[in-house]
Structures are given as C-alpha cells and as structure tokens.
Amino acid sequence: MLATRVFSLVGKRAISTSVCVRAHESVVKSEDFSLPAYMDRRDHPLPEVAHVKHLSASQKALKEKEKASWSSLSMDEKVESLCFLLHKCGFGEKWLNVAEEGAADLCACKWLSSLPPVYRIKFKESFAEMNRGSNEWKTVVGGAMFFIGFTALVIMWQKHYVYGPLPQSFDKEWVAKQTKRMLDMKVNPIQGLASKWDYEKNEWKK
Amino acid sequence: MAHAAQVGLQDATSPIMEELITFHDHALMVIFLICFLVLYALFLTLTTKLTNTNISDAQEMETVWTILPAIILVLIALPSLRILYMTDEVNDPSLTIKSIGHQWYWTYEYTDYGGLIFNSYMLPPLFLEPGDLRLLDVDNRVVLPIETPIRMMITSQDVLHSWAVPTLGLKTDAIPGRLNQTTFTATRPGVYYGQCSEICGANHSFMPIVLELIPLKIFEMGPVFTL
C-alpha cells in the first residue's frame, strides 16, 4: 500500500510519456521527434527550422525590412542580416563586396554578444558559442584523482590489516645472497643480469 | 631464470631460442608500428574540426589498407614458419630423457644407458637455505650435457602438465596417454629454470623444472648415474 503510493509519486514522473515532464531542465520543449527540429550542431549548419517560431512585433518589422531592397538597409543592418547569415553558413568574408570597407571589419568572427536580432531570430547560438569549451575537464580530472587517492587508502588498509608477512626470501640478506648466487651461475650473461656485473672488479658495471 | 619484475625474454641458451628472440624483436616492432599508426589515426579523429559525414568511395585508400596488411602478415609468417620447421629438423639426438608429469612433481627417466629414474620435487620453503630461489629450486635437478642434441619425451601420469624451460625455448605439454617429443641443444653450461605451464591443480605453481647443464666430459664420467 505504502509502496504503491511511493511509486505513484516517483514512478509517475519516471515513466511519464510526456517529454515536457521528463526533460524539464535542459531540453527545449519538443512535441514530436518526427517533426523538423532546431539544433545547434557543428556538422549541421543550417537547421530545418528557425530558432524563433513566433515573431514579436519588432521582429516582424525587421523581417519586412529585410524583404525590401537591401540598399535601403543601413550599413549595420545590411552587414547584420547578410553577413551573419552567410557567416553562419561558413562562407566568410569572400562573399562581401570588398568595396564596403567597413563590412570587412565587421565580418570578423569576434562578436559573440553583439549578434543582432535578425541573427538571433534564425539561430540560437553562434558557432563560437556552440563550440565553446567548458570547465568540465577539471571536474573529471579532479574526480579521477580523488578516487585514485581513495584507492591508495584502501590498499594501505589492506596491507596493514589483511595481508600476512612477506616470505623470508624477501629479506635483504636473502636477496643479497640470492643475487650473488645468480651472478655466480651467470644468469642471463648476454644482455641480462650477469652482463651488468663486472667479474674482474667484483662490482656492478658503471 | 628471470630476475624480479623481468618483462622481456631471458637470454638464449639454445640456437632455436636465439632465432625466437630475433623473431620476437621483429614481430614486436611490427606491432609497435601498427599501434602507433592506429593511435595517431584515433587522435586525429578525436581532434578534427571537419564535419563531413558523407564521405564514401575511397577506392585507393581501401586498396592500400587491404594490400599493406597482407604484406605485413606475409613478412611475419615467413620467419615464423622458418623457425617452426627449424625446430623439426632431423638432428640425431645423442640422449633421450623421459619426463613424466605428476600432481605435483616431475619424474625423470634416464634409460638409454642403464636405468636411472628419480622424482623432482620443489624445495618447500622451510627446507630453503638463504640464497636459494624460492618456488624454483628442486631437490633433484635434471643433469644434462651441453652441446649435444637431447631428445625429451614428455608425458603425464594423471592430468595435463607442461614442461617448459624458457631460456631453451622449450614448452611441451605433458598429456596423459600421449608421448610428446622435443629436442634441444644447449650452448652454455649452467642451471636453467622453468615452471609447469599447464594448470594442473592446487600446486600447479609449485612443481618447477631445473636443468643443470654440464660439460660433456664431466657428464660422461657418470655423476648422474651414481644415484
């Protein structure tokens, strides 16, 4: 009885078929994965739909202005609508009329925050924004080092509380006598142990 | 025998093992080259800015990466087969020793010129003297002459074992009901160690093989045969 009540609290959300409920945090609401969707992807530069579907009044006005002759646009507006659009498609400066000097500067890929409304109607993030790095690597590396350190603690505990003593053949005197015996036997005299021993001077070769 | 934490092969004590070491160097170099190439390709794949996913029909590249591995495989196979046939060369052994695996010791029979049969048990830790090799030294070693072709007949009396001496390049399974043969010629005198190389029960790690190779003149004097 209690279990079913708990399940209905947790389970309903967990097994919900509504995308909006399940993905409440990061995913933009999408009704149906069979319809064209917007996505910011480096390998998919022209998404199927525009970012903003329902234009506000000012946005509608801007779009109307874009439909008219582009010579009526101010330098800024012209550059905004044409250049950025082409830039997003990856064509860069070469499509601009070089005579428009100001335009060449403005087409540098440096403005993140200054992207104009026309651009933002069509696209959510610029290439620079979507490709930006993050600080996740610090978390990953830090987490890995933490767990390695924890493992070291576990191994220290094992050595102290679990393992028995080492066999007597690990004692320093034993190892010394053993090494001497191996040298007397000329173990691996070509490239191995005995090849590193100077038999005339009775010491390791320098 | 290997020193502690040794990763590479032991020095050769027979001509076949010398060949095997050279072959190992050759094959390992091929492996390193291939691994390096693959890691480089992987690195490029992970750090590329290119995003074209519709590439197909790279016929020249496909031809190269089919023919080139085939050539590499041939270059590995030829030395390998050469050594394989070298081990089977007729070499007219002077001496035949039988080695019989038991759980968990070896029995050696020298029956060419008389009848010498003895067991070879690992020295228990309590019986070791300081300087002895733990898990390797045995009570009775297999004494053999150097520079003579020796034939080993290997079998087992109970379960599978394997008679292995790495420095001579030997590893032969001891199979109950079957006689396996291997031959070798040792080039240097000395004491050479090996361990049972087929899982055979609780003390599989505790039935080593120890060969004591001595000059033929001394061997002929008969120290082996005075048990």
Boltz contact constraints between the chains, C-beta under 6 A:
constraints:
  - contact:
      token1: [A, 42]
      token2: [B, 51]
      max_distance: 6.0
  - contact:
      token1: [A, 43]
      token2: [B, 51]
      max_distance: 6.0
  - contact:
      token1: [A, 169]
      token2: [B, 134]
      max_distance: 6.0
  - contact:
      token1: [A, 174]
      token2: [B, 130]
      max_distance: 6.0
  - contact:
      token1: [A, 177]
      token2: [B, 130]
      max_distance: 6.0
  - contact:
      token1: [A, 177]
      token2: [B, 131]
      max_distance: 6.0
  - contact:
      token1: [A, 178]
      token2: [B, 131]
      max_distance: 6.0
  - contact:
      token1: [A, 181]
      token2: [B, 131]
      max_distance: 6.0
  - contact:
      token1: [A, 185]
      token2: [B, 190]
      max_distance: 6.0
  - contact:
      token1: [A, 185]
      token2: [B, 191]
      max_distance: 6.0
  - contact:
      token1: [A, 187]
      token2: [B, 1]
      max_distance: 6.0
  - contact:
      token1: [A, 188]
      token2: [B, 10]
      max_distance: 6.0
  - contact:
      token1: [A, 188]
      token2: [B, 11]
      max_distance: 6.0
  - contact:
      token1: [A, 190]
      token2: [B, 11]
      max_distance: 6.0
  - contact:
      token1: [A, 191]
      token2: [B, 11]
      max_distance: 6.0
  - contact:
      token1: [A, 192]
      token2: [B, 11]
      max_distance: 6.0
  - contact:
      token1: [A, 193]
      token2: [B, 3]
      max_distance: 6.0
